[in-house]
Amino acid sequence: MNWIPLINEDQLLEIKQVSQEQPVMIFKHSTSCSISAMVLDRLERKWCGDEIRDLSIYFLDLLRYRRISDQISIDFDVRHESPQLLVVEGGSVTYHDSHFGIDYQMLLAYIQKD
């Protein structure tokens, strides 16, 4: 996976802008949580870049960048969870899930809905 590290709050504006043209995914990961580690591993093992094109994918280490995680909750009006996957389209979160609800096939079906 070609993760884009989400390391400063200015990137949230970039995400909103890019999402006007194409979906953007944010994966919020807790490095101290075994569930988060399992979900991340499962997502990375199933990921096939050929199936999902034109999707920018951001990775947030929320322990290191908790302020960004808090800002995501404010900017996108979503409750903080970890792990959490969000899809942003048109500047708003249009799909999100957390914990074991994060599923590659469901994400793929959502992204390919059009």
C-alpha positions in Angstrom: 0.0 0.0 0.0 1.2 3.5 -0.8 0.3 5.2 2.5 0.6 8.9 2.7 1.7 9.7 6.3 -0.8 12.1 7.9 1.5 14.2 10.1 0.2 17.7 10.2 -3.2 19.4 10.4 -2.7 21.3 7.1 -3.0 18.0 5.3 -6.7 17.9 6.3 -7.3 20.9 4.0 -5.5 19.1 1.3 -7.6 16.0 1.8 -10.8 18.1 1.5 -9.5 19.6 -1.7 -8.4 16.3 -3.3 -11.7 14.7 -2.3 -13.5 17.1 -4.6 -12.1 15.2 -7.5 -11.6 11.7 -6.1 -12.2 9.7 -2.9 -9.6 9.9 -0.1 -9.2 7.3 2.6 -7.9 7.9 6.1 -6.9 5.0 8.3 -6.5 5.9 12.0 -4.2 3.4 13.8 -3.2 3.0 17.4 0.2 1.5 17.7 -0.5 0.2 21.2 -3.7 -1.6 20.3 -3.7 -5.3 19.3 -7.1 -5.0 17.5 -5.8 -2.0 15.5 -2.7 -4.1 14.5 -4.8 -7.0 13.4 -7.2 -4.9 11.4 -4.3 -3.1 9.7 -2.5 -6.3 8.9 -5.8 -7.8 7.4 -6.4 -4.7 5.3 -2.8 -4.6 4.0 -2.8 -8.3 3.1 -6.0 -8.1 1.2 -5.3 -4.8 -0.5 -4.9 -4.9 -4.3 -4.1 -1.6 -5.9 -5.4 -2.7 -9.2 -8.9 -2.9 -7.8 -9.0 0.6 -6.3 -7.6 3.3 -8.5 -7.6 7.0 -8.0 -7.7 6.7 -4.2 -5.3 8.6 -2.0 -4.7 6.7 1.2 -3.6 8.4 4.4 -2.2 6.7 7.5 -2.5 8.4 10.9 -0.5 7.2 13.9 -3.0 8.6 16.3 -0.9 8.1 19.4 1.8 10.3 17.8 -0.6 12.7 16.2 -3.6 12.8 18.6 -4.3 16.5 17.8 -4.8 15.6 14.1 -7.2 12.8 15.2 -9.1 15.2 17.3 -9.2 17.7 14.4 -10.6 14.9 12.1 -13.4 14.4 14.5 -14.2 18.1 14.5 -13.7 18.8 10.7 -15.6 15.7 9.5 -18.1 15.4 12.4 -17.3 11.8 13.2 -16.8 10.2 16.6 -13.2 9.2 17.3 -12.6 5.4 17.2 -9.5 3.3 16.8 -8.8 1.7 14.5 -11.0 3.7 12.2 -11.3 4.0 8.4 -12.9 7.0 6.7 -13.6 7.8 3.1 -13.9 11.5 2.3 -15.7 12.6 -0.9 -16.6 16.2 -1.7 -15.1 17.4 1.6 -17.2 15.2 3.8 -17.0 11.7 5.2 -19.3 9.5 3.2 -18.2 6.1 4.6 -16.6 5.0 7.9 -16.2 2.0 10.0 -14.1 0.9 12.9 -12.6 -2.1 14.6 -13.5 -5.4 13.0 -16.1 -3.7 10.9 -13.2 -2.5 8.7 -13.4 -4.9 5.7 -11.5 -4.6 2.4 -14.4 -6.1 0.4 -16.9 -3.7 1.9 -14.6 -0.8 1.2 -14.0 -2.0 -2.4 -17.8 -2.3 -3.0 -18.3 1.2 -1.6 -15.5 2.8 -3.7 -16.7 1.0 -6.9 -20.4 1.9 -6.3 -20.6 4.3 -9.3 
